[in-house]
Amino acid sequence: MTSRLIKVLSGAICASALCWTPVVPLEAANIITALGSCQPWDAHQPETWHIDGTSNNQNVDMGPQTMLLNCDVPRSPLPAGATVAQFWVDGDNNGSNTRTECTLFSKNFNGQLLGGTSFEAGPGTYDRLLTLPSNLVTTWAYTHMRCQIFWSGTFARALIRGVTSVQ
């Protein structure tokens, strides 16, 4: 009888200890947007490589060109106490006449614009950190980025390599 009582009490103590153990939330990993998440904004643009402001006929100077891209930027809700949401944008502007301009937008679930932030990158490789205050990136907010890529000249090329949502 005593051993049965000890087993029941031991089980009750272990169960209550497990129930009262605080659960620590796991941190989500960074979310990297694949290049396939960026699409040409205008269907009437010249034929281009996916995400790439390069003509299929690279060795011909086609004069000044521009391309608009729209990129979905998936993210997880911000952790408790976070004051900003962070996003890295990486790319290359190869050639002296290349430039990329991007704006990251945050919209509420109903499409209402909450805010945005922008950057411009000239020739060369770029890694840009964009931040939005946490009040503009609420739990139900969606983020996307719109970019305009400019290039001109033979072998000129502009490329967005990816967007990373930092958690």
Chimera marker file (.cmm) of the C-alpha trace (Angstrom):
<marker_set name="trace">
<marker id="1" x="0.000" y="0.000" z="0.000" r="1" g="1" b="0" radius="0.5"/>
<marker id="2" x="2.821" y="2.360" z="0.897" r="1" g="1" b="0" radius="0.5"/>
<marker id="3" x="4.646" y="1.774" z="-2.382" r="1" g="1" b="0" radius="0.5"/>
<marker id="4" x="1.469" y="2.498" z="-4.346" r="1" g="1" b="0" radius="0.5"/>
<marker id="5" x="0.992" y="5.765" z="-2.443" r="1" g="1" b="0" radius="0.5"/>
<marker id="6" x="4.615" y="6.725" z="-3.114" r="1" g="1" b="0" radius="0.5"/>
<marker id="7" x="4.170" y="6.028" z="-6.850" r="1" g="1" b="0" radius="0.5"/>
<marker id="8" x="1.001" y="8.151" z="-7.025" r="1" g="1" b="0" radius="0.5"/>
<marker id="9" x="2.600" y="11.017" z="-5.092" r="1" g="1" b="0" radius="0.5"/>
<marker id="10" x="5.767" y="10.826" z="-7.201" r="1" g="1" b="0" radius="0.5"/>
<marker id="11" x="3.687" y="10.944" z="-10.367" r="1" g="1" b="0" radius="0.5"/>
<marker id="12" x="1.660" y="13.891" z="-9.103" r="1" g="1" b="0" radius="0.5"/>
<marker id="13" x="4.809" y="15.825" z="-8.151" r="1" g="1" b="0" radius="0.5"/>
<marker id="14" x="6.432" y="15.173" z="-11.542" r="1" g="1" b="0" radius="0.5"/>
<marker id="15" x="3.253" y="16.136" z="-13.422" r="1" g="1" b="0" radius="0.5"/>
<marker id="16" x="2.878" y="19.372" z="-11.487" r="1" g="1" b="0" radius="0.5"/>
<marker id="17" x="6.560" y="20.202" z="-12.010" r="1" g="1" b="0" radius="0.5"/>
<marker id="18" x="6.147" y="19.746" z="-15.754" r="1" g="1" b="0" radius="0.5"/>
<marker id="19" x="2.990" y="21.848" z="-15.811" r="1" g="1" b="0" radius="0.5"/>
<marker id="20" x="4.662" y="24.727" z="-13.972" r="1" g="1" b="0" radius="0.5"/>
<marker id="21" x="7.859" y="24.742" z="-16.009" r="1" g="1" b="0" radius="0.5"/>
<marker id="22" x="7.879" y="27.945" z="-18.085" r="1" g="1" b="0" radius="0.5"/>
<marker id="23" x="7.857" y="27.431" z="-21.837" r="1" g="1" b="0" radius="0.5"/>
<marker id="24" x="10.517" y="29.449" z="-23.632" r="1" g="1" b="0" radius="0.5"/>
<marker id="25" x="9.493" y="30.378" z="-27.190" r="1" g="1" b="0" radius="0.5"/>
<marker id="26" x="11.904" y="29.354" z="-29.913" r="1" g="1" b="0" radius="0.5"/>
<marker id="27" x="13.510" y="32.024" z="-32.030" r="1" g="1" b="0" radius="0.5"/>
<marker id="28" x="12.665" y="31.692" z="-35.712" r="1" g="1" b="0" radius="0.5"/>
<marker id="29" x="15.499" y="31.464" z="-38.183" r="1" g="1" b="0" radius="0.5"/>
<marker id="30" x="16.039" y="34.236" z="-40.706" r="1" g="1" b="0" radius="0.5"/>
<marker id="31" x="13.742" y="33.993" z="-43.721" r="1" g="1" b="0" radius="0.5"/>
<marker id="32" x="15.517" y="34.370" z="-47.043" r="1" g="1" b="0" radius="0.5"/>
<marker id="33" x="13.376" y="35.346" z="-49.993" r="1" g="1" b="0" radius="0.5"/>
<marker id="34" x="14.188" y="33.235" z="-53.016" r="1" g="1" b="0" radius="0.5"/>
<marker id="35" x="14.785" y="35.023" z="-56.268" r="1" g="1" b="0" radius="0.5"/>
<marker id="36" x="11.591" y="33.503" z="-57.641" r="1" g="1" b="0" radius="0.5"/>
<marker id="37" x="9.652" y="35.750" z="-55.261" r="1" g="1" b="0" radius="0.5"/>
<marker id="38" x="10.464" y="38.774" z="-57.424" r="1" g="1" b="0" radius="0.5"/>
<marker id="39" x="8.436" y="39.245" z="-60.564" r="1" g="1" b="0" radius="0.5"/>
<marker id="40" x="8.451" y="41.899" z="-63.288" r="1" g="1" b="0" radius="0.5"/>
<marker id="41" x="5.904" y="44.558" z="-62.393" r="1" g="1" b="0" radius="0.5"/>
<marker id="42" x="4.873" y="45.363" z="-65.966" r="1" g="1" b="0" radius="0.5"/>
<marker id="43" x="4.032" y="42.618" z="-68.443" r="1" g="1" b="0" radius="0.5"/>
<marker id="44" x="5.014" y="44.910" z="-71.340" r="1" g="1" b="0" radius="0.5"/>
<marker id="45" x="8.667" y="45.142" z="-70.337" r="1" g="1" b="0" radius="0.5"/>
<marker id="46" x="11.303" y="43.921" z="-72.775" r="1" g="1" b="0" radius="0.5"/>
<marker id="47" x="12.181" y="40.244" z="-72.542" r="1" g="1" b="0" radius="0.5"/>
<marker id="48" x="14.603" y="39.893" z="-69.639" r="1" g="1" b="0" radius="0.5"/>
<marker id="49" x="16.151" y="37.201" z="-67.543" r="1" g="1" b="0" radius="0.5"/>
<marker id="50" x="14.248" y="36.490" z="-64.365" r="1" g="1" b="0" radius="0.5"/>
<marker id="51" x="15.212" y="39.087" z="-61.697" r="1" g="1" b="0" radius="0.5"/>
<marker id="52" x="17.976" y="40.255" z="-63.903" r="1" g="1" b="0" radius="0.5"/>
<marker id="53" x="18.103" y="43.608" z="-65.635" r="1" g="1" b="0" radius="0.5"/>
<marker id="54" x="20.057" y="42.040" z="-68.465" r="1" g="1" b="0" radius="0.5"/>
<marker id="55" x="18.939" y="41.698" z="-72.043" r="1" g="1" b="0" radius="0.5"/>
<marker id="56" x="19.128" y="38.188" z="-73.478" r="1" g="1" b="0" radius="0.5"/>
<marker id="57" x="21.351" y="39.790" z="-76.099" r="1" g="1" b="0" radius="0.5"/>
<marker id="58" x="24.020" y="41.028" z="-73.664" r="1" g="1" b="0" radius="0.5"/>
<marker id="59" x="26.683" y="42.036" z="-76.134" r="1" g="1" b="0" radius="0.5"/>
<marker id="60" x="24.562" y="44.710" z="-77.808" r="1" g="1" b="0" radius="0.5"/>
<marker id="61" x="24.120" y="48.170" z="-76.314" r="1" g="1" b="0" radius="0.5"/>
<marker id="62" x="20.354" y="48.542" z="-76.319" r="1" g="1" b="0" radius="0.5"/>
<marker id="63" x="20.479" y="52.040" z="-74.864" r="1" g="1" b="0" radius="0.5"/>
<marker id="64" x="19.012" y="53.002" z="-71.489" r="1" g="1" b="0" radius="0.5"/>
<marker id="65" x="16.779" y="50.282" z="-70.062" r="1" g="1" b="0" radius="0.5"/>
<marker id="66" x="14.637" y="50.082" z="-66.941" r="1" g="1" b="0" radius="0.5"/>
<marker id="67" x="12.790" y="47.271" z="-65.232" r="1" g="1" b="0" radius="0.5"/>
<marker id="68" x="10.298" y="47.291" z="-62.379" r="1" g="1" b="0" radius="0.5"/>
<marker id="69" x="10.220" y="44.359" z="-59.951" r="1" g="1" b="0" radius="0.5"/>
<marker id="70" x="7.815" y="43.438" z="-57.178" r="1" g="1" b="0" radius="0.5"/>
<marker id="71" x="9.123" y="41.048" z="-54.492" r="1" g="1" b="0" radius="0.5"/>
<marker id="72" x="7.132" y="39.329" z="-51.767" r="1" g="1" b="0" radius="0.5"/>
<marker id="73" x="9.064" y="39.436" z="-48.485" r="1" g="1" b="0" radius="0.5"/>
<marker id="74" x="7.798" y="36.751" z="-46.091" r="1" g="1" b="0" radius="0.5"/>
<marker id="75" x="8.496" y="37.221" z="-42.383" r="1" g="1" b="0" radius="0.5"/>
<marker id="76" x="7.500" y="35.926" z="-38.982" r="1" g="1" b="0" radius="0.5"/>
<marker id="77" x="5.857" y="38.111" z="-36.334" r="1" g="1" b="0" radius="0.5"/>
<marker id="78" x="8.359" y="40.147" z="-34.333" r="1" g="1" b="0" radius="0.5"/>
<marker id="79" x="9.400" y="38.733" z="-30.964" r="1" g="1" b="0" radius="0.5"/>
<marker id="80" x="8.045" y="40.428" z="-27.840" r="1" g="1" b="0" radius="0.5"/>
<marker id="81" x="9.981" y="43.582" z="-27.032" r="1" g="1" b="0" radius="0.5"/>
<marker id="82" x="11.385" y="44.090" z="-30.554" r="1" g="1" b="0" radius="0.5"/>
<marker id="83" x="11.521" y="47.753" z="-31.565" r="1" g="1" b="0" radius="0.5"/>
<marker id="84" x="12.307" y="47.318" z="-35.277" r="1" g="1" b="0" radius="0.5"/>
<marker id="85" x="11.957" y="44.800" z="-38.072" r="1" g="1" b="0" radius="0.5"/>
<marker id="86" x="15.164" y="44.282" z="-40.063" r="1" g="1" b="0" radius="0.5"/>
<marker id="87" x="15.606" y="43.256" z="-43.695" r="1" g="1" b="0" radius="0.5"/>
<marker id="88" x="18.801" y="42.817" z="-45.743" r="1" g="1" b="0" radius="0.5"/>
<marker id="89" x="18.748" y="43.383" z="-49.509" r="1" g="1" b="0" radius="0.5"/>
<marker id="90" x="21.692" y="42.068" z="-51.539" r="1" g="1" b="0" radius="0.5"/>
<marker id="91" x="22.548" y="42.659" z="-55.161" r="1" g="1" b="0" radius="0.5"/>
<marker id="92" x="24.981" y="43.720" z="-57.849" r="1" g="1" b="0" radius="0.5"/>
<marker id="93" x="25.058" y="46.615" z="-60.260" r="1" g="1" b="0" radius="0.5"/>
<marker id="94" x="27.735" y="45.672" z="-62.775" r="1" g="1" b="0" radius="0.5"/>
<marker id="95" x="28.752" y="48.484" z="-65.079" r="1" g="1" b="0" radius="0.5"/>
<marker id="96" x="29.188" y="52.198" z="-64.584" r="1" g="1" b="0" radius="0.5"/>
<marker id="97" x="25.673" y="52.969" z="-65.844" r="1" g="1" b="0" radius="0.5"/>
<marker id="98" x="23.666" y="50.725" z="-63.488" r="1" g="1" b="0" radius="0.5"/>
<marker id="99" x="21.516" y="51.674" z="-60.524" r="1" g="1" b="0" radius="0.5"/>
<marker id="100" x="18.888" y="50.026" z="-58.300" r="1" g="1" b="0" radius="0.5"/>
<marker id="101" x="16.196" y="51.840" z="-56.302" r="1" g="1" b="0" radius="0.5"/>
<marker id="102" x="14.020" y="49.832" z="-53.894" r="1" g="1" b="0" radius="0.5"/>
<marker id="103" x="11.262" y="50.572" z="-51.394" r="1" g="1" b="0" radius="0.5"/>
<marker id="104" x="10.170" y="48.083" z="-48.737" r="1" g="1" b="0" radius="0.5"/>
<marker id="105" x="6.482" y="48.466" z="-47.847" r="1" g="1" b="0" radius="0.5"/>
<marker id="106" x="4.440" y="47.234" z="-44.909" r="1" g="1" b="0" radius="0.5"/>
<marker id="107" x="0.687" y="46.878" z="-45.412" r="1" g="1" b="0" radius="0.5"/>
<marker id="108" x="-2.051" y="45.827" z="-43.051" r="1" g="1" b="0" radius="0.5"/>
<marker id="109" x="-4.119" y="42.704" z="-43.782" r="1" g="1" b="0" radius="0.5"/>
<marker id="110" x="-6.710" y="44.923" z="-45.510" r="1" g="1" b="0" radius="0.5"/>
<marker id="111" x="-4.137" y="46.528" z="-47.838" r="1" g="1" b="0" radius="0.5"/>
<marker id="112" x="-3.767" y="49.799" z="-45.914" r="1" g="1" b="0" radius="0.5"/>
<marker id="113" x="-0.231" y="51.157" z="-46.225" r="1" g="1" b="0" radius="0.5"/>
<marker id="114" x="1.429" y="51.267" z="-42.800" r="1" g="1" b="0" radius="0.5"/>
<marker id="115" x="4.812" y="52.612" z="-43.917" r="1" g="1" b="0" radius="0.5"/>
<marker id="116" x="7.957" y="51.996" z="-45.884" r="1" g="1" b="0" radius="0.5"/>
<marker id="117" x="11.660" y="52.667" z="-46.270" r="1" g="1" b="0" radius="0.5"/>
<marker id="118" x="13.866" y="53.046" z="-49.363" r="1" g="1" b="0" radius="0.5"/>
<marker id="119" x="17.424" y="52.850" z="-50.614" r="1" g="1" b="0" radius="0.5"/>
<marker id="120" x="19.361" y="53.519" z="-53.799" r="1" g="1" b="0" radius="0.5"/>
<marker id="121" x="22.503" y="51.678" z="-54.878" r="1" g="1" b="0" radius="0.5"/>
<marker id="122" x="24.896" y="52.723" z="-57.629" r="1" g="1" b="0" radius="0.5"/>
<marker id="123" x="27.487" y="50.622" z="-59.440" r="1" g="1" b="0" radius="0.5"/>
<marker id="124" x="29.008" y="47.748" z="-57.469" r="1" g="1" b="0" radius="0.5"/>
<marker id="125" x="27.878" y="45.086" z="-55.010" r="1" g="1" b="0" radius="0.5"/>
<marker id="126" x="25.510" y="46.155" z="-52.251" r="1" g="1" b="0" radius="0.5"/>
<marker id="127" x="24.187" y="44.760" z="-48.972" r="1" g="1" b="0" radius="0.5"/>
<marker id="128" x="21.621" y="47.164" z="-47.511" r="1" g="1" b="0" radius="0.5"/>
<marker id="129" x="19.985" y="46.954" z="-44.122" r="1" g="1" b="0" radius="0.5"/>
<marker id="130" x="16.438" y="48.306" z="-44.096" r="1" g="1" b="0" radius="0.5"/>
<marker id="131" x="14.543" y="48.771" z="-40.843" r="1" g="1" b="0" radius="0.5"/>
<marker id="132" x="10.928" y="49.540" z="-40.052" r="1" g="1" b="0" radius="0.5"/>
<marker id="133" x="9.656" y="50.492" z="-36.579" r="1" g="1" b="0" radius="0.5"/>
<marker id="134" x="7.728" y="47.661" z="-34.942" r="1" g="1" b="0" radius="0.5"/>
<marker id="135" x="4.494" y="49.693" z="-34.936" r="1" g="1" b="0" radius="0.5"/>
<marker id="136" x="4.613" y="49.580" z="-38.771" r="1" g="1" b="0" radius="0.5"/>
<marker id="137" x="5.207" y="45.825" z="-38.904" r="1" g="1" b="0" radius="0.5"/>
<marker id="138" x="2.378" y="44.469" z="-36.790" r="1" g="1" b="0" radius="0.5"/>
<marker id="139" x="1.519" y="40.790" z="-36.401" r="1" g="1" b="0" radius="0.5"/>
<marker id="140" x="-0.953" y="40.898" z="-39.299" r="1" g="1" b="0" radius="0.5"/>
<marker id="141" x="1.119" y="43.117" z="-41.601" r="1" g="1" b="0" radius="0.5"/>
<marker id="142" x="2.506" y="41.951" z="-44.952" r="1" g="1" b="0" radius="0.5"/>
<marker id="143" x="5.797" y="43.165" z="-46.392" r="1" g="1" b="0" radius="0.5"/>
<marker id="144" x="6.821" y="43.493" z="-50.007" r="1" g="1" b="0" radius="0.5"/>
<marker id="145" x="9.503" y="45.359" z="-51.909" r="1" g="1" b="0" radius="0.5"/>
<marker id="146" x="9.246" y="47.243" z="-55.174" r="1" g="1" b="0" radius="0.5"/>
<marker id="147" x="12.439" y="47.937" z="-57.105" r="1" g="1" b="0" radius="0.5"/>
<marker id="148" x="13.368" y="49.812" z="-60.230" r="1" g="1" b="0" radius="0.5"/>
<marker id="149" x="16.554" y="48.732" z="-61.979" r="1" g="1" b="0" radius="0.5"/>
<marker id="150" x="18.322" y="50.990" z="-64.481" r="1" g="1" b="0" radius="0.5"/>
<marker id="151" x="21.120" y="49.968" z="-66.853" r="1" g="1" b="0" radius="0.5"/>
<marker id="152" x="22.706" y="51.159" z="-70.052" r="1" g="1" b="0" radius="0.5"/>
<marker id="153" x="25.611" y="49.974" z="-72.157" r="1" g="1" b="0" radius="0.5"/>
<marker id="154" x="27.190" y="46.812" z="-73.467" r="1" g="1" b="0" radius="0.5"/>
<marker id="155" x="27.455" y="44.104" z="-70.803" r="1" g="1" b="0" radius="0.5"/>
<marker id="156" x="25.761" y="46.344" z="-68.214" r="1" g="1" b="0" radius="0.5"/>
<marker id="157" x="23.822" y="44.281" z="-65.729" r="1" g="1" b="0" radius="0.5"/>
<marker id="158" x="21.823" y="44.794" z="-62.530" r="1" g="1" b="0" radius="0.5"/>
<marker id="159" x="20.774" y="41.941" z="-60.269" r="1" g="1" b="0" radius="0.5"/>
<marker id="160" x="18.876" y="41.560" z="-56.982" r="1" g="1" b="0" radius="0.5"/>
<marker id="161" x="20.341" y="38.496" z="-55.268" r="1" g="1" b="0" radius="0.5"/>
<marker id="162" x="17.852" y="38.237" z="-52.422" r="1" g="1" b="0" radius="0.5"/>
<marker id="163" x="16.029" y="39.727" z="-49.464" r="1" g="1" b="0" radius="0.5"/>
<marker id="164" x="16.448" y="38.381" z="-45.934" r="1" g="1" b="0" radius="0.5"/>
<marker id="165" x="13.973" y="39.007" z="-43.112" r="1" g="1" b="0" radius="0.5"/>
<marker id="166" x="16.005" y="39.052" z="-39.888" r="1" g="1" b="0" radius="0.5"/>
<marker id="167" x="14.195" y="37.494" z="-36.947" r="1" g="1" b="0" radius="0.5"/>
<link id1="1" id2="2" r="1" g="1" b="0" radius="0.2"/>
<link id1="2" id2="3" r="1" g="1" b="0" radius="0.2"/>
<link id1="3" id2="4" r="1" g="1" b="0" radius="0.2"/>
<link id1="4" id2="5" r="1" g="1" b="0" radius="0.2"/>
<link id1="5" id2="6" r="1" g="1" b="0" radius="0.2"/>
<link id1="6" id2="7" r="1" g="1" b="0" radius="0.2"/>
<link id1="7" id2="8" r="1" g="1" b="0" radius="0.2"/>
<link id1="8" id2="9" r="1" g="1" b="0" radius="0.2"/>
<link id1="9" id2="10" r="1" g="1" b="0" radius="0.2"/>
<link id1="10" id2="11" r="1" g="1" b="0" radius="0.2"/>
<link id1="11" id2="12" r="1" g="1" b="0" radius="0.2"/>
<link id1="12" id2="13" r="1" g="1" b="0" radius="0.2"/>
<link id1="13" id2="14" r="1" g="1" b="0" radius="0.2"/>
<link id1="14" id2="15" r="1" g="1" b="0" radius="0.2"/>
<link id1="15" id2="16" r="1" g="1" b="0" radius="0.2"/>
<link id1="16" id2="17" r="1" g="1" b="0" radius="0.2"/>
<link id1="17" id2="18" r="1" g="1" b="0" radius="0.2"/>
<link id1="18" id2="19" r="1" g="1" b="0" radius="0.2"/>
<link id1="19" id2="20" r="1" g="1" b="0" radius="0.2"/>
<link id1="20" id2="21" r="1" g="1" b="0" radius="0.2"/>
<link id1="21" id2="22" r="1" g="1" b="0" radius="0.2"/>
<link id1="22" id2="23" r="1" g="1" b="0" radius="0.2"/>
<link id1="23" id2="24" r="1" g="1" b="0" radius="0.2"/>
<link id1="24" id2="25" r="1" g="1" b="0" radius="0.2"/>
<link id1="25" id2="26" r="1" g="1" b="0" radius="0.2"/>
<link id1="26" id2="27" r="1" g="1" b="0" radius="0.2"/>
<link id1="27" id2="28" r="1" g="1" b="0" radius="0.2"/>
<link id1="28" id2="29" r="1" g="1" b="0" radius="0.2"/>
<link id1="29" id2="30" r="1" g="1" b="0" radius="0.2"/>
<link id1="30" id2="31" r="1" g="1" b="0" radius="0.2"/>
<link id1="31" id2="32" r="1" g="1" b="0" radius="0.2"/>
<link id1="32" id2="33" r="1" g="1" b="0" radius="0.2"/>
<link id1="33" id2="34" r="1" g="1" b="0" radius="0.2"/>
<link id1="34" id2="35" r="1" g="1" b="0" radius="0.2"/>
<link id1="35" id2="36" r="1" g="1" b="0" radius="0.2"/>
<link id1="36" id2="37" r="1" g="1" b="0" radius="0.2"/>
<link id1="37" id2="38" r="1" g="1" b="0" radius="0.2"/>
<link id1="38" id2="39" r="1" g="1" b="0" radius="0.2"/>
<link id1="39" id2="40" r="1" g="1" b="0" radius="0.2"/>
<link id1="40" id2="41" r="1" g="1" b="0" radius="0.2"/>
<link id1="41" id2="42" r="1" g="1" b="0" radius="0.2"/>
<link id1="42" id2="43" r="1" g="1" b="0" radius="0.2"/>
<link id1="43" id2="44" r="1" g="1" b="0" radius="0.2"/>
<link id1="44" id2="45" r="1" g="1" b="0" radius="0.2"/>
<link id1="45" id2="46" r="1" g="1" b="0" radius="0.2"/>
<link id1="46" id2="47" r="1" g="1" b="0" radius="0.2"/>
<link id1="47" id2="48" r="1" g="1" b="0" radius="0.2"/>
<link id1="48" id2="49" r="1" g="1" b="0" radius="0.2"/>
<link id1="49" id2="50" r="1" g="1" b="0" radius="0.2"/>
<link id1="50" id2="51" r="1" g="1" b="0" radius="0.2"/>
<link id1="51" id2="52" r="1" g="1" b="0" radius="0.2"/>
<link id1="52" id2="53" r="1" g="1" b="0" radius="0.2"/>
<link id1="53" id2="54" r="1" g="1" b="0" radius="0.2"/>
<link id1="54" id2="55" r="1" g="1" b="0" radius="0.2"/>
<link id1="55" id2="56" r="1" g="1" b="0" radius="0.2"/>
<link id1="56" id2="57" r="1" g="1" b="0" radius="0.2"/>
<link id1="57" id2="58" r="1" g="1" b="0" radius="0.2"/>
<link id1="58" id2="59" r="1" g="1" b="0" radius="0.2"/>
<link id1="59" id2="60" r="1" g="1" b="0" radius="0.2"/>
<link id1="60" id2="61" r="1" g="1" b="0" radius="0.2"/>
<link id1="61" id2="62" r="1" g="1" b="0" radius="0.2"/>
<link id1="62" id2="63" r="1" g="1" b="0" radius="0.2"/>
<link id1="63" id2="64" r="1" g="1" b="0" radius="0.2"/>
<link id1="64" id2="65" r="1" g="1" b="0" radius="0.2"/>
<link id1="65" id2="66" r="1" g="1" b="0" radius="0.2"/>
<link id1="66" id2="67" r="1" g="1" b="0" radius="0.2"/>
<link id1="67" id2="68" r="1" g="1" b="0" radius="0.2"/>
<link id1="68" id2="69" r="1" g="1" b="0" radius="0.2"/>
<link id1="69" id2="70" r="1" g="1" b="0" radius="0.2"/>
<link id1="70" id2="71" r="1" g="1" b="0" radius="0.2"/>
<link id1="71" id2="72" r="1" g="1" b="0" radius="0.2"/>
<link id1="72" id2="73" r="1" g="1" b="0" radius="0.2"/>
<link id1="73" id2="74" r="1" g="1" b="0" radius="0.2"/>
<link id1="74" id2="75" r="1" g="1" b="0" radius="0.2"/>
<link id1="75" id2="76" r="1" g="1" b="0" radius="0.2"/>
<link id1="76" id2="77" r="1" g="1" b="0" radius="0.2"/>
<link id1="77" id2="78" r="1" g="1" b="0" radius="0.2"/>
<link id1="78" id2="79" r="1" g="1" b="0" radius="0.2"/>
<link id1="79" id2="80" r="1" g="1" b="0" radius="0.2"/>
<link id1="80" id2="81" r="1" g="1" b="0" radius="0.2"/>
<link id1="81" id2="82" r="1" g="1" b="0" radius="0.2"/>
<link id1="82" id2="83" r="1" g="1" b="0" radius="0.2"/>
<link id1="83" id2="84" r="1" g="1" b="0" radius="0.2"/>
<link id1="84" id2="85" r="1" g="1" b="0" radius="0.2"/>
<link id1="85" id2="86" r="1" g="1" b="0" radius="0.2"/>
<link id1="86" id2="87" r="1" g="1" b="0" radius="0.2"/>
<link id1="87" id2="88" r="1" g="1" b="0" radius="0.2"/>
<link id1="88" id2="89" r="1" g="1" b="0" radius="0.2"/>
<link id1="89" id2="90" r="1" g="1" b="0" radius="0.2"/>
<link id1="90" id2="91" r="1" g="1" b="0" radius="0.2"/>
<link id1="91" id2="92" r="1" g="1" b="0" radius="0.2"/>
<link id1="92" id2="93" r="1" g="1" b="0" radius="0.2"/>
<link id1="93" id2="94" r="1" g="1" b="0" radius="0.2"/>
<link id1="94" id2="95" r="1" g="1" b="0" radius="0.2"/>
<link id1="95" id2="96" r="1" g="1" b="0" radius="0.2"/>
<link id1="96" id2="97" r="1" g="1" b="0" radius="0.2"/>
<link id1="97" id2="98" r="1" g="1" b="0" radius="0.2"/>
<link id1="98" id2="99" r="1" g="1" b="0" radius="0.2"/>
<link id1="99" id2="100" r="1" g="1" b="0" radius="0.2"/>
<link id1="100" id2="101" r="1" g="1" b="0" radius="0.2"/>
<link id1="101" id2="102" r="1" g="1" b="0" radius="0.2"/>
<link id1="102" id2="103" r="1" g="1" b="0" radius="0.2"/>
<link id1="103" id2="104" r="1" g="1" b="0" radius="0.2"/>
<link id1="104" id2="105" r="1" g="1" b="0" radius="0.2"/>
<link id1="105" id2="106" r="1" g="1" b="0" radius="0.2"/>
<link id1="106" id2="107" r="1" g="1" b="0" radius="0.2"/>
<link id1="107" id2="108" r="1" g="1" b="0" radius="0.2"/>
<link id1="108" id2="109" r="1" g="1" b="0" radius="0.2"/>
<link id1="109" id2="110" r="1" g="1" b="0" radius="0.2"/>
<link id1="110" id2="111" r="1" g="1" b="0" radius="0.2"/>
<link id1="111" id2="112" r="1" g="1" b="0" radius="0.2"/>
<link id1="112" id2="113" r="1" g="1" b="0" radius="0.2"/>
<link id1="113" id2="114" r="1" g="1" b="0" radius="0.2"/>
<link id1="114" id2="115" r="1" g="1" b="0" radius="0.2"/>
<link id1="115" id2="116" r="1" g="1" b="0" radius="0.2"/>
<link id1="116" id2="117" r="1" g="1" b="0" radius="0.2"/>
<link id1="117" id2="118" r="1" g="1" b="0" radius="0.2"/>
<link id1="118" id2="119" r="1" g="1" b="0" radius="0.2"/>
<link id1="119" id2="120" r="1" g="1" b="0" radius="0.2"/>
<link id1="120" id2="121" r="1" g="1" b="0" radius="0.2"/>
<link id1="121" id2="122" r="1" g="1" b="0" radius="0.2"/>
<link id1="122" id2="123" r="1" g="1" b="0" radius="0.2"/>
<link id1="123" id2="124" r="1" g="1" b="0" radius="0.2"/>
<link id1="124" id2="125" r="1" g="1" b="0" radius="0.2"/>
<link id1="125" id2="126" r="1" g="1" b="0" radius="0.2"/>
<link id1="126" id2="127" r="1" g="1" b="0" radius="0.2"/>
<link id1="127" id2="128" r="1" g="1" b="0" radius="0.2"/>
<link id1="128" id2="129" r="1" g="1" b="0" radius="0.2"/>
<link id1="129" id2="130" r="1" g="1" b="0" radius="0.2"/>
<link id1="130" id2="131" r="1" g="1" b="0" radius="0.2"/>
<link id1="131" id2="132" r="1" g="1" b="0" radius="0.2"/>
<link id1="132" id2="133" r="1" g="1" b="0" radius="0.2"/>
<link id1="133" id2="134" r="1" g="1" b="0" radius="0.2"/>
<link id1="134" id2="135" r="1" g="1" b="0" radius="0.2"/>
<link id1="135" id2="136" r="1" g="1" b="0" radius="0.2"/>
<link id1="136" id2="137" r="1" g="1" b="0" radius="0.2"/>
<link id1="137" id2="138" r="1" g="1" b="0" radius="0.2"/>
<link id1="138" id2="139" r="1" g="1" b="0" radius="0.2"/>
<link id1="139" id2="140" r="1" g="1" b="0" radius="0.2"/>
<link id1="140" id2="141" r="1" g="1" b="0" radius="0.2"/>
<link id1="141" id2="142" r="1" g="1" b="0" radius="0.2"/>
<link id1="142" id2="143" r="1" g="1" b="0" radius="0.2"/>
<link id1="143" id2="144" r="1" g="1" b="0" radius="0.2"/>
<link id1="144" id2="145" r="1" g="1" b="0" radius="0.2"/>
<link id1="145" id2="146" r="1" g="1" b="0" radius="0.2"/>
<link id1="146" id2="147" r="1" g="1" b="0" radius="0.2"/>
<link id1="147" id2="148" r="1" g="1" b="0" radius="0.2"/>
<link id1="148" id2="149" r="1" g="1" b="0" radius="0.2"/>
<link id1="149" id2="150" r="1" g="1" b="0" radius="0.2"/>
<link id1="150" id2="151" r="1" g="1" b="0" radius="0.2"/>
<link id1="151" id2="152" r="1" g="1" b="0" radius="0.2"/>
<link id1="152" id2="153" r="1" g="1" b="0" radius="0.2"/>
<link id1="153" id2="154" r="1" g="1" b="0" radius="0.2"/>
<link id1="154" id2="155" r="1" g="1" b="0" radius="0.2"/>
<link id1="155" id2="156" r="1" g="1" b="0" radius="0.2"/>
<link id1="156" id2="157" r="1" g="1" b="0" radius="0.2"/>
<link id1="157" id2="158" r="1" g="1" b="0" radius="0.2"/>
<link id1="158" id2="159" r="1" g="1" b="0" radius="0.2"/>
<link id1="159" id2="160" r="1" g="1" b="0" radius="0.2"/>
<link id1="160" id2="161" r="1" g="1" b="0" radius="0.2"/>
<link id1="161" id2="162" r="1" g="1" b="0" radius="0.2"/>
<link id1="162" id2="163" r="1" g="1" b="0" radius="0.2"/>
<link id1="163" id2="164" r="1" g="1" b="0" radius="0.2"/>
<link id1="164" id2="165" r="1" g="1" b="0" radius="0.2"/>
<link id1="165" id2="166" r="1" g="1" b="0" radius="0.2"/>
<link id1="166" id2="167" r="1" g="1" b="0" radius="0.2"/>
</marker_set>
